[in-house]
Amino acid sequence: MVTVKMLKPYYVKTEEKYIRIILAYQYFSIIMNKKVYQFIPVKSTEVRINRKTKKIENVDDVFAFQKGKEVLTISMSQLISIPGFLEMLHRIAESYYLPEDSQEVSEQQKALDQLIAEMEYENVRRLIDKAIDNDDKETFLELTSALNNQ
């Protein structure tokens, strides 16, 4: 059973599409068979996460860990299966993720609000016409007052 003892980025670099979590010796270690292995930067040295989808892009990369003269290599796909590894990564990266398309949602909401307002306005105008047809002065005055307040 492999567990992550420590995962701290050496530094985090953001690009337009990716968050690059750069790893270094003494900042990343795992425990395997009750032995602590330190990350060594001889193979892959970073985790690349898509800023929009929040998915790890370099799943085929291989990372090396060392304890004394013993060196282990573990692929990113194996690291992903370690309990807590993804949570640690996402905690590190969360402030760098791109916001959800909130601007697009707000534009859609504005358009929807405008459409509803237009429909309500047209409905009041139809009710005013109906009040005129029925010679209902009281309803006519209420509706015209409501129309002026919109």
ABEGO torsion letter per residue (X at the ends): XBBBABBBBABBBBBAABBBBBBBBGABBBBBGGBBBBBBBABBABBBBBAAAGBBABAABBBBBBBEABBBBBBAAAAAABBGAAAAAAAAAAAABBBBBAAAAAAAAAAAAAAAAAAAAAAAAAAAAAAAAAGBAAAAAAAAAAAAAX
